[in-house]
Amino acid sequence: MKQIIGTVLGGGLGIATYYAYNAGFFQEVKIEEKKLSPKTIVYFQHEGSYQDLGPVFKKLIKESQKYMKAKNIYRIMYDDPYTIQDINKLRSIIGLEFDNVNDENGAKLLVKDKKEYQIATLAETESINTNFQMKQKNFSVVFFLIKLKIQPAIQKYLAEKAQSDKKFKLNEGHRIVEIYKFDDQKNPVEIEFNVPYGEDSKSYNLHSKPSPQHQRVAK
């Protein structure tokens, strides 16, 4: 009986380990500094919980697909969800990167037809960067791993850099750029995370509303 139980438990552990590996649980989080090259995006502004990504992605894809073939989706988050009083007021922009004439013309038509969309050029700037390979296509699992592994690693790096480099200063608070990369079959393959900094990073400040009310800290 003990042998049977051991075999069952061992098999269950093996399956769990296999699933965790395929989900990306054992991916190394490598933080580096790099230059973000100039980009042009078409985007709309959004307010709402950062966890409710599905509806805003569907909106972007549905409204843009007849105008453009661009694949890389940008999300820029401007607020720290742990310090904001109402998570439904969290600011972000959702957009598509484009780099060819056809998509440029399509983006202009999209802006003309749907007034909430705008076009912006993001300047070359310094950035803290890391990547997450999307072995698991379930976004709920992916977001759990991002919260568990990616976010703490980025915050730790930023804190250490601020201590070691007195000139280092983030521009206007909390701001993280996520770039969702898709293959030709429109399957997600990678998420690139960036924290732009320096004078040129101001071009990433695209939301028109001020930061929402922060939580009061008990004295």
GIZIGI-V943677 format. One record per residue. RES is the residue in one small letter. SS is DSSP state (h for helix, s for strand, l for the rest). PSI is psi in whole degrees, -180 to 180 (999 if undefined). OMEGA is omega in radians with two decimals (none if undefined). Layout:
BEGIN
RES	SS	PSI	OMEGA
RES	SS	PSI	OMEGA
END
This chain:
BEGIN
m	l	-45	3.13
k	h	-39	-3.14
q	h	-40	3.13
i	h	-46	3.13
i	h	-43	3.12
g	h	-40	3.13
t	h	-43	3.14
v	h	-47	-3.14
l	h	-41	3.12
g	h	-41	3.10
g	h	-41	3.12
g	h	-41	3.11
l	h	-39	3.12
g	h	-42	3.11
i	h	-43	3.14
a	h	-41	3.13
t	h	-42	3.11
y	h	-45	-3.14
y	h	-43	-3.14
a	h	-39	3.11
y	h	-47	-3.12
n	h	-26	3.11
a	h	-18	-3.13
g	l	12	-3.08
f	l	-32	-3.08
f	l	9	3.10
q	l	136	3.06
e	l	134	3.08
v	l	106	-3.11
k	l	112	3.13
i	l	134	3.09
e	s	166	3.07
e	s	136	-3.09
k	s	168	3.02
k	s	131	3.00
l	s	125	3.14
s	l	159	3.13
p	l	141	3.13
k	s	154	3.00
t	s	132	-3.11
i	s	154	2.94
v	s	134	-2.93
y	s	167	2.94
f	s	155	3.13
q	s	150	-3.09
h	s	147	2.98
e	s	131	3.14
g	l	172	-3.14
s	l	138	3.13
y	l	-15	3.14
q	l	-19	-3.12
d	l	64	-3.04
l	h	-34	-3.05
g	h	-53	-3.10
p	h	-39	-3.11
v	h	-34	3.05
f	h	-44	3.13
k	h	-40	3.11
k	h	-48	-3.13
l	h	-48	-3.09
i	h	-44	-3.12
k	h	-43	-3.04
e	h	-21	-3.06
s	h	-18	-2.93
q	l	-29	3.13
k	l	-8	-3.14
y	l	-32	-2.95
m	l	159	3.03
k	l	7	-3.12
a	l	146	-3.03
k	l	-34	-3.02
n	l	120	-3.13
i	s	132	3.10
y	s	138	2.91
r	s	124	3.07
i	s	121	-3.12
m	s	133	-2.99
y	l	-9	-3.05
d	l	154	3.07
d	l	112	-3.06
p	l	-18	-3.12
y	l	-9	-3.11
t	l	-3	-3.11
i	s	136	-3.05
q	l	-43	-3.09
d	l	109	-3.08
i	h	-17	3.09
n	h	-5	3.11
k	h	3	-3.12
l	l	131	-3.05
r	s	142	3.04
s	s	166	2.94
i	s	146	3.14
i	s	128	-3.08
g	s	177	3.11
l	s	134	3.02
e	s	139	3.05
f	l	150	-3.04
d	l	23	3.08
n	l	164	-3.03
v	h	-42	-3.12
n	h	-46	3.13
d	h	-33	3.08
e	h	-46	3.10
n	h	-39	3.10
g	h	-40	3.12
a	h	-40	3.12
k	h	-39	3.09
l	h	-39	3.11
l	h	-45	3.13
v	h	-38	3.14
k	h	-41	-3.07
d	h	-33	-3.08
k	l	105	-2.92
k	l	-18	-3.12
e	l	-14	-3.14
y	l	148	3.09
q	s	161	3.07
i	s	137	3.13
a	s	148	3.03
t	s	125	3.11
l	s	123	-3.06
a	l	159	2.99
e	l	134	-3.09
t	s	162	3.05
e	s	151	-3.10
s	s	149	2.89
i	s	130	-2.92
n	s	145	2.92
t	s	167	-3.09
n	s	151	3.08
f	s	118	3.13
q	s	127	-3.06
m	l	77	3.05
k	l	-29	3.14
q	l	126	-3.09
k	l	-5	3.09
n	l	110	-3.05
f	h	-28	3.11
s	h	-43	3.09
v	h	-43	-3.14
v	h	-46	-3.12
f	h	-34	3.06
f	h	-44	3.14
l	h	-36	3.09
i	h	-46	3.14
k	h	-36	-3.09
l	h	-39	-2.97
k	h	-49	-3.00
i	h	-53	-3.06
q	h	-47	3.11
p	h	-37	-3.14
a	h	-42	3.12
i	h	-46	-3.12
q	h	-39	3.11
k	h	-43	-3.14
y	h	-43	-3.14
l	h	-42	3.14
a	h	-42	3.14
e	h	-38	3.13
k	h	-40	3.12
a	h	-33	3.12
q	h	-39	-3.03
s	h	-24	-3.09
d	l	101	-3.06
k	l	-18	3.12
k	l	-13	-3.10
f	l	128	-3.13
k	l	123	3.08
l	l	142	-3.11
n	l	113	3.01
e	l	54	2.91
g	l	-149	-2.98
h	l	121	3.12
r	l	119	3.13
i	s	134	3.13
v	s	123	3.04
e	s	132	3.08
i	s	113	-3.13
y	s	118	-3.07
k	s	134	-3.08
f	s	151	3.07
d	l	-176	-3.08
d	l	-20	3.08
q	l	9	3.10
k	l	28	3.03
n	l	136	3.11
p	s	133	-3.10
v	s	-24	-3.07
e	s	146	2.96
i	s	126	3.08
e	s	131	-3.14
f	s	135	3.10
n	s	143	2.96
v	s	94	-3.10
p	s	146	3.11
y	s	170	-3.09
g	l	170	-3.05
e	h	-41	-3.08
d	h	-14	-3.13
s	h	-8	3.11
k	h	-22	3.12
s	h	-15	3.11
y	h	-6	3.13
n	l	86	-2.99
l	l	-9	-3.13
h	l	134	-3.02
s	l	-18	-3.09
k	l	150	3.09
p	l	167	3.13
s	l	137	3.13
p	l	173	-3.07
q	l	135	3.13
h	s	160	3.08
q	l	145	3.06
r	l	133	3.13
v	l	125	-3.12
a	l	136	3.13
k	l	999	none
END
